[in-house]
Amino acid sequence: MRRFVYEPACSRVVFGPGVARRELAAECDRLGLQRVLLIATAGELARSGAAPASLGGRLAGRFTAVRTHVPADTAASAAAIAAEVAADGLLCVGGGAATGTAKAVALESGLPIVAVPTTYAGSEVTPVWGLTEGGRKRTGRSAAVLPRTVLYDAELTTGLPAAISAASGMNALAHCVDTLGLPATDPVTALLAIEGVRVLATSLPAVAGNGKDLAARTAALYGAYLAGSAFATAGSGVHHKACHVLGGRFDLPHAATHAVLLPHVAGHLAGANPETMEHVRLALDPSAASAATALHALAGRIGAPLALRDLGLAQADLAEAIREVAEHTGLAQVDASRILRAAWHGATPESAGSPGDAEHLRGRWARP
């Protein structure tokens, strides 16, 4: 076996249905938190109010103006409120946008984060932060933004809309595939990623079939945890870099962009690393022709988006998107063009550049 270094980024993880409601206060006590700023959307507060309410008087304030891709002015507003209420800790409840906002505050203040994820974003176990300003999303790594404690509670995910569940689940799979596409990924991280693929491939169709299935939701959260843990160690690959470019420049929805792009990037990665993508195929669906086609089929099966045009990327902006992605990912222009044109049309990975068989799903994701 080759020499490798495995240096995991570790949060304390509390896992199980009902833990947010029952154990959040105790976890804040363990960290010595007395004045906690809650960061969550208004909708998330309505769905998960019992958990934050368990903090009682220690809940010093709320920030609900959460926005995807964490605009710099949003982060500044959240930081100002944290200072105003003299917060000694941050509680983020929700998806990647809430977690990302808490990370932006922690990056400057050093305040500890307690995270309660309600989607499959995975960012709650990574030391990666991101901020968007002037149409550009910049990211970095810092131990200061890694949540100290994460409470995974599937009870808080049963109200997650089917479309968000699907896109978020594909985002989690993207963490695994991106990790496996990096040549330097160590064997331990690769095991986490492959197991994440297997768990998500089994649980996401069950979630799509019955969003109230607590066992399926619990398994999907476990898969997302594995995926995020792998990504935290390995770092970003081509896929995530491309999605950050598209999200920051064209304001495309984060998880949905990951879902659309993933099969096409997997097809590209198979050219350079066929053995690894073969492991992905076997974990997804041994009967599939390739990892790329298995991912595309899974996305269609669970109702995830399949075309960038349905997410708001205009055809007139496609050439600029290709240039930006090539510049910031290291992809050759021809490869960036092949990936993005196929993803824009919603083509199957084999029929890059021509419309695929996704027309019956377009209305679900089309913007007004």
Secondary structure, 3 states (H helix, E strand, C coil): CCCCCCCCCCCEEEECCCHHHHHHHHHHHHCCCCCEEEECCHHHHHHHCHHHHCCHHHEEEEECCCCCCCEHHHHHHHHHHHHHCCCCEEEEEECHHHHHHHHHHHHHHCCCEEEEECCCCCHHHCCEEEEEECCEEEEEECHHHCCCEEEECHHHHCCCCHHHHHHHHHHHHHHHHHHHCCCCCCHHHHHHHHHHHHHHHHHHHHHHHCCCCHHHHHHHHHHHHHHHHHHHHHCCCHHHHHHHHHHHHHCCCHHHHHHHHHHHHHHHHHHHCHHHHHHHHHHHCCCCCCHHHHHHHHHHHHCCCCCHHHHCCCHHHHHHHHHHHHHHHCCCHHHHHHHHHHHHHCCCHHHCCCCCCCHHHHHHHCCC
